[in-house]
């Protein structure tokens, strides 16, 4: 799906998305990533919600968001209770959504100048296939 929003200078907006990619500006990203209004962290290690563990959360918390929008792929899947509790302990909101809803929500919140971080789980490219 392609969004038709007016570009906001200097802010990372997700322009398009699919089950296995997002487009940030004009660049397609096919590996899991962390996106804020001003930063892009490429090659975030987990590819699925089942791979997500406590060590993967450190880069999120280092960026000090007030809310994290976690995109779990084409369907909504919640992380383990212990991971959700980490967000509550740090008083960081956690919204878990399928990729389309997560991208739209991130764009709205970043447009409202909220300290939002999109944590996008993507399957990445499969080695040996094209």
Secondary structure, 3 states (H helix, E strand, C coil): CECCCCCCCCCCCEEEEECCEEEECCEEECEEEEECCCCEECCCCCCCCCCCCHHHHHHHHHCCCCEEEEECCCCCCCCCHHHHHHHHHCCCEEEEECHHHHHHHHHHHHHCCCCEEEEEEEECCCCCCC
